[in-house]
């Protein structure tokens, strides 16, 4: 796991709250991730229903000229529980879970809910890693 330095790691707290959310694609606000090397997301699904209901979370960076690019995409999450997604240069890459990369100065977290009549209750919180 990434080195935890309580004096330099920064909790962003909850960055998205989904309350019985239905089919949607959301682009999260830009996050100032300067001075940090990575990000850990905690996706906590407390309820999910509907035929084929999934929540997919994407961590995206923004290039110096403002073009978005994908750092990590979760698998389609289909059950309650917590999933941790991490982008950090010292971790081995694990498909849909961990990306071996540094984060750029600006990052954002997007999510998509799909399925037939889906309903998802979840929170997405984040910690910036030094």
C-alpha positions in Angstrom: 0.0 0.0 0.0 1.0 3.6 -0.5 3.1 5.2 2.2 0.8 7.0 4.6 2.1 10.3 5.9 -0.6 11.8 8.1 1.1 15.2 8.0 1.0 15.4 4.2 -1.8 13.1 3.1 -5.0 15.1 2.7 -8.6 13.8 3.2 -11.0 15.3 0.7 -13.9 13.7 2.6 -17.0 12.7 0.7 -16.9 14.0 -2.9 -20.1 12.4 -4.1 -23.3 11.2 -2.3 -25.8 9.1 -4.2 -29.2 8.7 -2.6 -31.3 6.2 -4.6 -29.6 7.5 -7.7 -30.9 6.3 -11.1 -29.4 6.0 -14.6 -26.9 8.8 -15.0 -23.4 9.8 -16.0 -21.8 12.4 -13.8 -18.6 14.3 -14.4 -17.2 15.4 -11.0 -15.8 18.8 -10.3 -12.1 19.5 -10.8 -10.0 18.6 -7.7 -6.7 20.4 -6.9 -4.3 17.5 -6.6 -1.1 19.5 -6.8 1.5 18.6 -4.2 0.3 15.0 -4.1 1.4 11.9 -5.9 -1.7 9.8 -5.7 -5.3 9.4 -4.8 -7.3 6.7 -2.9 -11.0 6.5 -3.5 -13.4 4.7 -1.2 -16.7 3.7 -2.9 -19.2 2.6 -0.3 -22.4 1.1 -1.8 -25.1 0.7 0.9 -27.9 -0.3 -1.5 -28.2 -1.3 -5.1 -31.2 -2.7 -7.0 -32.6 -3.0 -10.5 -31.9 -5.4 -13.3 -28.3 -5.3 -14.2 -27.7 -2.3 -12.0 -24.0 -1.2 -11.9 -22.0 1.7 -10.6 -18.7 2.4 -12.5 -16.3 5.0 -11.1 -13.6 6.7 -13.2 -10.5 8.7 -12.0 -9.5 11.1 -14.7 -6.7 13.6 -15.0 -6.5 16.8 -16.9 -3.6 17.6 -19.2 -1.8 21.0 -19.0 -4.0 22.1 -22.0 -7.2 21.0 -20.3 -7.8 17.7 -22.1 -9.2 14.9 -19.8 -7.6 11.5 -19.8 -8.4 8.3 -18.0 -6.2 7.1 -15.1 -8.3 4.3 -13.7 -11.8 2.8 -14.4 -13.4 0.5 -11.8 -15.2 -2.7 -12.8 -19.0 -2.3 -12.8 -19.8 -2.5 -9.1 -22.9 -4.6 -8.5 -23.1 -5.3 -4.8 -23.1 -3.5 -1.5 -19.8 -3.0 0.3 -16.7 -0.9 0.0 -14.3 -0.8 -3.0 -11.0 1.0 -2.8 -9.5 2.4 -6.0 -6.0 3.8 -6.0 -3.7 5.7 -8.3 -0.1 5.8 -7.0 3.3 5.4 -8.6 4.7 2.9 -6.1 1.9 0.4 -6.4 1.6 -2.5 -8.9 -1.1 -2.0 -11.5 -4.2 -4.2 -10.9 -6.9 -4.0 -13.6 -9.9 -2.0 -12.4 -8.4 -1.5 -8.9 -4.9 0.2 -9.0 -3.1 2.3 -11.5 0.7 2.7 -11.3 0.9 6.4 -12.1 1.1 9.8 -10.5 -1.8 12.1 -10.6 -1.6 15.4 -12.4 -2.3 18.9 -10.9 -6.0 18.6 -11.7 -8.0 15.4 -11.3 -11.7 14.6 -11.2 -13.9 11.6 -10.3 -16.7 10.6 -12.6 -19.3 7.9 -12.2 -22.0 6.2 -14.3 -25.0 4.2 -13.2 -26.5 1.8 -15.7 -29.1 -1.0 -15.8 -32.8 -1.3 -16.1 -34.6 0.8 -13.4 -31.4 1.0 -11.3 -31.3 2.6 -7.8 -27.9 3.1 -6.1 -27.2 4.6 -2.7 -23.5 5.2 -2.1 -20.8 7.6 -1.1 -17.5 8.2 -2.8 -14.8 9.7 -0.6 -11.1 10.4 -1.3 -7.7 10.9 0.2 -4.8 12.5 -1.6 -1.6 10.6 -1.1 1.8 12.2 -0.8 
